[in-house]
Amino acid sequence: MIDKALVDTKQLLAEVDAAADPTTAVILSRYFKLGPGEYGHGDRMIGVKLSTIRGILKPYLRAGLPLDELEQALTSPIHEHRLTVLCLLADRATQALKPRTANPAELHALYEIYLRGTPYINNWDLVDCSAPQIVGGYLLDKPRDPLYELVRSTSLWERRIALVATQYLINRDQTADTYKLSAEVLGDREDLIHKASGWMLREAGKRVDEAELRAFLDEYATRMPRTMLRYAIERLDPDSRKHYLALRR
């Protein structure tokens, strides 16, 4: 058990640094496209897998690390540092959303830190581990205007945040924004946006109402990027998949 009075964010990140592996760093750099001209270019990997990070984090999850320290750590040039911080912030958002540990003030603070930090949330793993809990969770009972501001951003990652944040809403049977946001990105040029939108559409159809998904596909399948469509129809029966793919062709 960690003594809460003796820990700080620097100690947490030092543990992440101690787990670094150069061979893993090379593999992760390729996987997350950090090469010249690729979407992650300019980032720095030290070679710590997400499973390792989650293990390191366990003793820190209830340590109450100061939010100002975590926000500063989110600006680290090291990818795994930012991933660690975002996993921790996402866990705190989850706790703040639970009825027994509800903390609206903390949830709001986490959301504000997240929006200020979007320049550093700049790869799909960073978005996907945190946007549903922090952004989707915060907006659950609030107007969704911020999602539409994000989805119209010039930043690929802010657009992905808007889409992936709706995962939290889908899990609470709220799908309207998933469909509206997906319609907004039909003309997006980025494959990572097509994947995110298709993923959320698939989840909306699987978890809430397949008829809603089919209605969306009936209207937009001819205009959907192929990747978005393929992701969206993955859970449909084979004949339906063939039907919608034929519409796209």
Secondary structure, DSSP 8 states (H G I E B T S, - for coil): ---GGG--HHHHHHHHHHT--HHHHHHHHHHTT-STTSTTTT-B-----HHHHHHHHGGGTTS---HHHHHHHTT-SBHHHHHHHHHHHHHHHHHHHSGGG--HHHHHHHHHHHHHTGGG--SHHHHHTTHIIIIIHHHTTS--HHHHHHHTSS-HHHHHHHHHHHHHHHTTT--HHHHHHHHHTTT---HHHHHHHHHHHHHHHHHT-HHHHHHHHHHHTTTS-HHHHHHHTTTS-HHHHHHHHHHH-
